[in-house]
Amino acid sequence: MIWVARIGVALAGLFSLLMGVQAFLTPVELGQMLGLAGTSPLGENALRADIGAFFLASAIACILALFAKRPHWLYGAALLYGLAVSGRLLGVIVEGPPAGVAVPMIVEAVLVVLLVFGAKKLPSA
């Protein structure tokens, strides 16, 4: 089971790292992919900082869990993705489901499961 946890956390970390790097390097393109618009230099800066920080914090938690034997950090990353899927669910309830909302909700829910599973199964230092 430990290898399943390692692979799951590694995949979550890789996804988070790639999204975070994309947010830092090409925030407008990532914003368009996520349905967000950086309509001013301040908006572009916010995409880079806020979205990038979200994903890179999750990636760092995965790295610490895998290489520094600190699996408890995965709970923080799971919380971030859990809040994201909760916010999407609230949006669906309040405003109705926008086109394309199912895929990110599924991805975020799967990430929560992988991260919590990893937090419970990976060894601690």
N, CA, C and O atoms as a DFTB+ gen file, in Angstrom:
500 C
 N C O
     1  1       0.815      -1.204       0.000
     2  2       0.000       0.000       0.000
     3  2       0.855       1.263       0.000
     4  3       0.436       2.313      -0.487
     5  1       2.059       1.142       0.555
     6  2       2.900       2.333       0.632
     7  2       3.290       2.821      -0.763
     8  3       3.429       4.022      -0.991
     9  1       3.465       1.879      -1.694
    10  2       3.818       2.294      -3.063
    11  2       2.654       2.969      -3.759
    12  3       2.854       3.893      -4.547
    13  1       1.452       2.525      -3.481
    14  2       0.262       3.188      -4.024
    15  2       0.200       4.621      -3.493
    16  3      -0.088       5.558      -4.238
    17  1       0.471       4.776      -2.205
    18  2       0.461       6.112      -1.598
    19  2       1.557       6.984      -2.206
    20  3       1.316       8.150      -2.519
    21  1       2.740       6.438      -2.374
    22  2       3.845       7.216      -2.956
    23  2       3.523       7.653      -4.380
    24  3       3.762       8.801      -4.753
    25  1       2.988       6.745      -5.163
    26  2       2.650       7.084      -6.548
    27  2       1.547       8.137      -6.577
    28  3       1.626       9.094      -7.347
    29  1       0.522       7.968      -5.746
    30  2      -0.567       8.948      -5.689
    31  2      -0.087      10.325      -5.286
    32  3      -0.480      11.323      -5.890
    33  1       0.760      10.388      -4.268
    34  2       1.290      11.674      -3.814
    35  2       2.216      12.269      -4.870
    36  3       2.208      13.480      -5.095
    37  1       3.012      11.419      -5.517
    38  2       3.895      11.908      -6.580
    39  2       3.085      12.506      -7.732
    40  3       3.454      13.551      -8.268
    41  1       1.993      11.858      -8.112
    42  2       1.133      12.389      -9.178
    43  2       0.483      13.702      -8.760
    44  3       0.427      14.648      -9.545
    45  1      -0.006      13.762      -7.524
    46  2      -0.598      15.007      -7.019
    47  2       0.445      16.120      -6.991
    48  3       0.159      17.262      -7.351
    49  1       1.652      15.776      -6.561
    50  2       2.725      16.756      -6.508
    51  2       3.141      17.243      -7.873
    52  3       3.383      18.434      -8.067
    53  1       3.228      16.328      -8.822
    54  2       3.604      16.699     -10.186
    55  2       2.553      17.601     -10.818
    56  3       2.889      18.605     -11.446
    57  1       1.288      17.248     -10.654
    58  2       0.203      18.089     -11.154
    59  2       0.284      19.481     -10.539
    60  3       0.198      20.485     -11.246
    61  1       0.450      19.536      -9.218
    62  2       0.501      20.818      -8.516
    63  2       1.706      21.638      -8.964
    64  3       1.596      22.846      -9.179
    65  1       2.843      20.988      -9.103
    66  2       4.056      21.683      -9.538
    67  2       3.891      22.257     -10.939
    68  3       4.230      23.416     -11.179
    69  1       3.378      21.463     -11.854
    70  2       3.194      21.942     -13.230
    71  2       2.214      23.108     -13.294
    72  3       2.448      24.080     -14.012
    73  1       1.130      23.014     -12.554
    74  2       0.156      24.112     -12.539
    75  2       0.758      25.359     -11.902
    76  3       0.534      26.469     -12.385
    77  1       1.515      25.192     -10.831
    78  2       2.139      26.331     -10.167
    79  2       3.178      27.014     -11.029
    80  3       3.238      28.242     -11.083
    81  1       3.995      26.225     -11.701
    82  2       5.001      26.796     -12.604
    83  2       4.318      27.519     -13.754
    84  3       4.745      28.603     -14.152
    85  1       3.255      26.919     -14.290
    86  2       2.526      27.588     -15.363
    87  2       1.931      28.906     -14.884
    88  3       1.936      29.891     -15.622
    89  1       1.427      28.932     -13.675
    90  2       0.869      30.176     -13.124
    91  2       1.950      31.245     -13.007
    92  3       1.691      32.414     -13.290
    93  1       3.141      30.867     -12.601
    94  2       4.227      31.837     -12.467
    95  2       4.727      32.307     -13.831
    96  3       5.035      33.487     -14.000
    97  1       4.812      31.403     -14.801
    98  2       5.407      31.751     -16.098
    99  2       4.404      32.320     -17.097
   100  3       4.719      33.269     -17.816
   101  1       3.212      31.758     -17.149
   102  2       2.198      32.193     -18.116
   103  2       0.841      32.324     -17.433
   104  3      -0.066      31.538     -17.704
   105  1       0.694      33.307     -16.551
   106  2      -0.542      33.413     -15.765
   107  2      -1.786      33.676     -16.605
   108  3      -2.864      33.177     -16.282
   109  1      -1.654      34.449     -17.673
   110  2      -2.831      34.751     -18.488
   111  2      -3.354      33.489     -19.162
   112  3      -4.563      33.264     -19.203
   113  1      -2.447      32.660     -19.693
   114  2      -2.864      31.421     -20.345
   115  2      -3.504      30.461     -19.356
   116  3      -4.514      29.828     -19.662
   117  1      -2.914      30.352     -18.164
   118  2      -3.512      29.490     -17.151
   119  2      -4.869      30.033     -16.729
   120  3      -5.821      29.271     -16.553
   121  1      -4.958      31.346     -16.569
   122  2      -6.234      31.961     -16.213
   123  2      -7.312      31.638     -17.239
   124  3      -8.446      31.324     -16.877
   125  1      -6.961      31.716     -18.515
   126  2      -7.933      31.385     -19.565
   127  2      -8.360      29.927     -19.471
   128  3      -9.534      29.603     -19.654
   129  1      -7.402      29.048     -19.185
   130  2      -7.708      27.628     -19.053
   131  2      -8.662      27.377     -17.884
   132  3      -9.498      26.475     -17.939
   133  1      -8.529      28.185     -16.823
   134  2      -9.373      28.021     -15.644
   135  2     -10.633      28.880     -15.673
   136  3     -11.432      28.843     -14.738
   137  1     -10.811      29.650     -16.737
   138  2     -11.986      30.511     -16.841
   139  2     -11.831      31.826     -16.106
   140  3     -12.823      32.480     -15.785
   141  1     -10.591      32.221     -15.835
   142  2     -10.307      33.484     -15.144
   143  2      -9.662      34.451     -16.122
   144  3      -9.043      34.028     -17.098
   145  1      -9.801      35.740     -15.869
   146  2      -9.218      36.735     -16.766
   147  2      -8.366      37.713     -15.972
   148  3      -8.809      38.278     -14.972
   149  1      -7.149      37.900     -16.429
   150  2      -6.296      38.953     -15.891
   151  2      -6.440      40.159     -16.800
   152  3      -5.673      40.316     -17.750
   153  1      -7.405      41.002     -16.521
   154  2      -7.756      42.091     -17.439
   155  2      -6.902      43.340     -17.253
   156  3      -7.099      44.339     -17.944
   157  1      -5.961      43.284     -16.326
   158  2      -5.070      44.413     -16.077
   159  2      -3.753      43.857     -15.567
   160  3      -3.678      42.678     -15.222
   161  1      -2.720      44.674     -15.510
   162  2      -1.467      44.184     -14.926
   163  2      -1.657      43.677     -13.488
   164  3      -1.026      42.697     -13.091
   165  1      -2.511      44.331     -12.718
   166  2      -2.783      43.875     -11.356
   167  2      -3.478      42.515     -11.374
   168  3      -3.166      41.650     -10.554
   169  1      -4.403      42.322     -12.287
   170  2      -5.091      41.040     -12.407
   171  2      -4.141      39.924     -12.810
   172  3      -4.215      38.814     -12.283
   173  1      -3.247      40.223     -13.749
   174  2      -2.250      39.234     -14.163
   175  2      -1.328      38.892     -12.986
   176  3      -0.972      37.731     -12.783
   177  1      -0.952      39.904     -12.224
   178  2      -0.112      39.687     -11.050
   179  2      -0.840      38.833     -10.018
   180  3      -0.230      37.965      -9.394
   181  1      -2.131      39.067      -9.833
   182  2      -2.921      38.280      -8.881
   183  2      -3.022      36.821      -9.322
   184  3      -2.939      35.918      -8.490
   185  1      -3.202      36.583     -10.624
   186  2      -3.223      35.208     -11.119
   187  2      -1.903      34.514     -10.810
   188  3      -1.876      33.383     -10.325
   189  1      -0.814      35.213     -11.100
   190  2       0.510      34.638     -10.864
   191  2       0.699      34.324      -9.374
   192  3       1.107      33.221      -9.009
   193  1       0.399      35.295      -8.535
   194  2       0.665      35.144      -7.111
   195  2      -0.313      34.190      -6.424
   196  3       0.110      33.247      -5.756
   197  1      -1.597      34.424      -6.581
   198  2      -2.595      33.664      -5.825
   199  2      -2.747      32.230      -6.343
   200  3      -2.725      31.282      -5.559
   201  1      -2.897      32.073      -7.640
   202  2      -3.057      30.732      -8.206
   203  2      -1.740      29.970      -8.095
   204  3      -1.722      28.788      -7.752
   205  1      -0.637      30.661      -8.389
   206  2       0.671      30.018      -8.274
   207  2       0.947      29.552      -6.858
   208  3       1.441      28.442      -6.658
   209  1       0.637      30.380      -5.874
   210  2       0.872      30.014      -4.481
   211  2       0.036      28.803      -4.073
   212  3       0.524      27.916      -3.372
   213  1      -1.210      28.766      -4.506
   214  2      -2.089      27.635      -4.198
   215  2      -1.451      26.324      -4.659
   216  3      -1.320      25.378      -3.883
   217  1      -1.059      26.285      -5.930
   218  2      -0.523      25.048      -6.489
   219  2       0.875      24.739      -5.976
   220  3       1.182      23.579      -5.702
   221  1       1.722      25.742      -5.840
   222  2       3.090      25.479      -5.380
   223  2       3.123      25.075      -3.909
   224  3       3.974      24.278      -3.513
   225  1       2.226      25.600      -3.101
   226  2       2.147      25.157      -1.703
   227  2       1.794      23.666      -1.645
   228  3       2.343      22.923      -0.831
   229  1       0.889      23.245      -2.503
   230  2       0.522      21.827      -2.555
   231  2       1.694      20.974      -3.032
   232  3       1.937      19.890      -2.501
   233  1       2.410      21.463      -4.025
   234  2       3.572      20.730      -4.536
   235  2       4.646      20.591      -3.459
   236  3       5.237      19.522      -3.305
   237  1       4.896      21.656      -2.723
   238  2       5.898      21.617      -1.658
   239  2       5.488      20.623      -0.568
   240  3       6.332      19.900      -0.038
   241  1       4.211      20.586      -0.237
   242  2       3.726      19.617       0.749
   243  2       3.995      18.187       0.281
   244  3       4.401      17.336       1.073
   245  1       3.773      17.930      -0.990
   246  2       4.028      16.589      -1.539
   247  2       5.517      16.253      -1.495
   248  3       5.897      15.130      -1.164
   249  1       6.350      17.226      -1.829
   250  2       7.796      17.010      -1.791
   251  2       8.252      16.707      -0.362
   252  3       9.049      15.795      -0.141
   253  1       7.743      17.475       0.608
   254  2       8.112      17.241       2.004
   255  2       7.633      15.870       2.483
   256  3       8.329      15.200       3.246
   257  1       6.472      15.460       2.045
   258  2       5.949      14.155       2.446
   259  2       6.789      13.022       1.868
   260  3       7.071      12.039       2.553
   261  1       7.184      13.162       0.612
   262  2       7.903      12.080      -0.056
   263  2       9.381      12.022       0.317
   264  3       9.930      10.934       0.494
   265  1      10.029      13.173       0.438
   266  2      11.483      13.180       0.589
   267  2      11.966      13.533       1.988
   268  3      13.085      13.168       2.350
   269  1      11.172      14.222       2.779
   270  2      11.563      14.574       4.142
   271  2      10.768      13.786       5.181
   272  3      10.891      14.030       6.381
   273  1       9.959      12.847       4.714
   274  2       9.130      12.012       5.586
   275  2       8.275      12.855       6.529
   276  3       8.256      12.647       7.742
   277  1       7.577      13.802       5.933
   278  2       6.667      14.680       6.670
   279  2       5.256      14.569       6.068
   280  3       4.738      15.542       5.520
   281  1       4.639      13.385       6.170
   282  2       3.337      13.199       5.519
   283  2       2.229      14.074       6.076
   284  3       1.228      14.291       5.395
   285  1       2.375      14.584       7.294
   286  2       1.330      15.444       7.858
   287  2       1.128      16.711       7.025
   288  3       0.058      17.318       7.082
   289  1       2.134      17.118       6.255
   290  2       1.987      18.287       5.378
   291  2       0.921      18.043       4.302
   292  3       0.359      18.994       3.757
   293  1       0.652      16.805       4.006
   294  2      -0.342      16.496       2.968
   295  2      -1.750      16.904       3.391
   296  3      -2.600      17.148       2.535
   297  1      -2.008      16.980       4.682
   298  2      -3.324      17.426       5.131
   299  2      -3.580      18.873       4.719
   300  3      -4.711      19.232       4.389
   301  1      -2.545      19.700       4.734
   302  2      -2.702      21.088       4.287
   303  2      -3.034      21.165       2.813
   304  3      -3.905      21.934       2.407
   305  1      -2.338      20.366       2.005
   306  2      -2.627      20.338       0.572
   307  2      -4.028      19.792       0.316
   308  3      -4.746      20.305      -0.543
   309  1      -4.419      18.757       1.056
   310  2      -5.772      18.201       0.915
   311  2      -6.811      19.241       1.299
   312  3      -7.869      19.321       0.676
   313  1      -6.517      20.040       2.323
   314  2      -7.436      21.101       2.724
   315  2      -7.604      22.127       1.604
   316  3      -8.721      22.564       1.327
   317  1      -6.507      22.511       0.964
   318  2      -6.604      23.472      -0.144
   319  2      -7.510      22.935      -1.251
   320  3      -8.422      23.629      -1.701
   321  1      -7.261      21.710      -1.685
   322  2      -8.086      21.145      -2.762
   323  2      -9.516      20.877      -2.287
   324  3     -10.460      21.009      -3.066
   325  1      -9.682      20.505      -1.022
   326  2     -11.026      20.299      -0.485
   327  2     -11.826      21.593      -0.448
   328  3     -13.020      21.600      -0.749
   329  1     -11.169      22.687      -0.079
   330  2     -11.845      23.982      -0.101
   331  2     -12.181      24.398      -1.527
   332  3     -13.229      24.996      -1.773
   333  1     -11.296      24.082      -2.464
   334  2     -11.570      24.416      -3.866
   335  2     -12.810      23.676      -4.371
   336  3     -13.683      24.281      -4.993
   337  1     -12.889      22.383      -4.107
   338  2     -14.057      21.634      -4.580
   339  2     -15.313      22.074      -3.831
   340  3     -16.405      22.059      -4.398
   341  1     -15.171      22.466      -2.564
   342  2     -16.324      22.980      -1.812
   343  2     -16.822      24.297      -2.398
   344  3     -18.028      24.523      -2.506
   345  1     -15.886      25.160      -2.774
   346  2     -16.271      26.423      -3.412
   347  2     -16.969      26.198      -4.740
   348  3     -17.935      26.887      -5.068
   349  1     -16.479      25.233      -5.501
   350  2     -17.149      24.912      -6.775
   351  2     -18.554      24.375      -6.524
   352  3     -19.497      24.747      -7.222
   353  1     -18.693      23.503      -5.533
   354  2     -20.007      22.947      -5.201
   355  2     -20.966      24.053      -4.768
   356  3     -22.134      24.055      -5.157
   357  1     -20.475      24.985      -3.968
   358  2     -21.307      26.117      -3.562
   359  2     -21.742      26.922      -4.791
   360  3     -22.897      27.334      -4.891
   361  1     -20.821      27.139      -5.712
   362  2     -21.166      27.860      -6.939
   363  2     -22.231      27.140      -7.753
   364  3     -23.127      27.773      -8.312
   365  1     -22.133      25.826      -7.819
   366  2     -23.139      25.039      -8.549
   367  2     -24.503      25.173      -7.879
   368  3     -25.524      25.300      -8.556
   369  1     -24.516      25.144      -6.550
   370  2     -25.777      25.258      -5.817
   371  2     -26.386      26.645      -5.980
   372  3     -27.590      26.771      -6.205
   373  1     -25.565      27.684      -5.869
   374  2     -26.066      29.060      -5.885
   375  2     -26.384      29.533      -7.301
   376  3     -27.418      30.162      -7.527
   377  1     -25.504      29.235      -8.249
   378  2     -25.631      29.805      -9.596
   379  2     -25.978      28.798     -10.677
   380  3     -26.228      29.178     -11.821
   381  1     -25.995      27.522     -10.331
   382  2     -26.194      26.488     -11.329
   383  2     -24.844      26.057     -11.887
   384  3     -23.852      26.775     -11.754
   385  1     -24.810      24.890     -12.511
   386  2     -23.533      24.359     -12.983
   387  2     -23.056      25.038     -14.281
   388  3     -23.734      24.963     -15.306
   389  1     -21.899      25.692     -14.232
   390  2     -21.359      26.245     -15.477
   391  2     -20.780      25.121     -16.334
   392  3     -20.434      24.053     -15.829
   393  1     -20.684      25.375     -17.613
   394  2     -20.120      24.375     -18.525
   395  2     -18.696      24.053     -18.105
   396  3     -17.900      24.952     -17.835
   397  1     -18.382      22.768     -18.052
   398  2     -17.026      22.338     -17.760
   399  2     -16.662      22.248     -16.295
   400  3     -15.495      22.011     -15.982
   401  1     -17.596      22.425     -15.386
   402  2     -17.261      22.426     -13.958
   403  2     -17.014      21.014     -13.414
   404  3     -16.341      20.862     -12.395
   405  1     -17.540      19.991     -14.069
   406  2     -17.419      18.631     -13.539
   407  2     -15.965      18.158     -13.508
   408  3     -15.541      17.546     -12.528
   409  1     -15.206      18.427     -14.550
   410  2     -13.828      17.926     -14.618
   411  2     -12.972      18.475     -13.479
   412  3     -12.330      17.685     -12.788
   413  1     -12.928      19.796     -13.247
   414  2     -12.104      20.250     -12.132
   415  2     -12.599      19.750     -10.773
   416  3     -11.793      19.527      -9.870
   417  1     -13.905      19.573     -10.618
   418  2     -14.419      19.043      -9.358
   419  2     -13.945      17.608      -9.137
   420  3     -13.567      17.239      -8.026
   421  1     -13.967      16.820     -10.177
   422  2     -13.512      15.431     -10.071
   423  2     -12.016      15.394      -9.784
   424  3     -11.569      14.639      -8.920
   425  1     -11.242      16.199     -10.500
   426  2      -9.792      16.242     -10.286
   427  2      -9.489      16.635      -8.842
   428  3      -8.673      15.993      -8.180
   429  1     -10.138      17.680      -8.359
   430  2      -9.889      18.138      -6.991
   431  2     -10.296      17.086      -5.957
   432  3      -9.588      16.882      -4.971
   433  1     -11.420      16.426      -6.172
   434  2     -11.862      15.388      -5.235
   435  2     -10.881      14.213      -5.230
   436  3     -10.563      13.678      -4.167
   437  1     -10.406      13.813      -6.393
   438  2      -9.418      12.734      -6.475
   439  2      -8.127      13.139      -5.772
   440  3      -7.521      12.328      -5.071
   441  1      -7.701      14.391      -5.954
   442  2      -6.497      14.866      -5.282
   443  2      -6.662      14.824      -3.766
   444  3      -5.731      14.448      -3.054
   445  1      -7.823      15.202      -3.270
   446  2      -8.073      15.137      -1.822
   447  2      -7.910      13.698      -1.336
   448  3      -7.252      13.455      -0.325
   449  1      -8.504      12.752      -2.046
   450  2      -8.410      11.338      -1.654
   451  2      -6.956      10.874      -1.673
   452  3      -6.499      10.240      -0.722
   453  1      -6.226      11.181      -2.743
   454  2      -4.822      10.766      -2.842
   455  2      -3.981      11.367      -1.722
   456  3      -3.142      10.683      -1.137
   457  1      -4.203      12.635      -1.426
   458  2      -3.391      13.318      -0.420
   459  2      -3.692      12.808       0.993
   460  3      -2.771      12.608       1.785
   461  1      -4.954      12.600       1.309
   462  2      -5.299      12.076       2.640
   463  2      -4.804      10.635       2.778
   464  3      -4.299      10.248       3.831
   465  1      -4.949       9.854       1.723
   466  2      -4.433       8.476       1.733
   467  2      -2.922       8.489       1.969
   468  3      -2.405       7.712       2.772
   469  1      -2.223       9.370       1.267
   470  2      -0.787       9.494       1.452
   471  2      -0.419       9.930       2.861
   472  3       0.547       9.425       3.434
   473  1      -1.175      10.858       3.422
   474  2      -0.898      11.343       4.771
   475  2      -1.035      10.209       5.789
   476  3      -0.309      10.167       6.782
   477  1      -1.955       9.308       5.536
   478  2      -2.186       8.201       6.481
   479  2      -1.203       7.044       6.283
   480  3      -0.886       6.341       7.243
   481  1      -0.716       6.835       5.056
   482  2       0.077       5.635       4.756
   483  2       1.579       5.874       4.669
   484  3       2.350       4.943       4.904
   485  1       2.024       7.084       4.342
   486  2       3.459       7.316       4.191
   487  2       4.140       7.361       5.559
   488  3       3.544       7.810       6.538
   489  1       5.383       6.897       5.625
   490  2       6.086       6.902       6.916
   491  2       6.509       8.301       7.337
   492  3       6.777       9.173       6.510
   493  1       6.559       8.483       8.660
   494  2       7.012       9.760       9.234
   495  2       8.467       9.635       9.638
   496  3       8.996       8.539       9.819
   497  1       9.100      10.800       9.777
   498  2      10.509      10.811      10.204
   499  2      10.635      10.443      11.665
   500  3      11.744      10.401      12.197
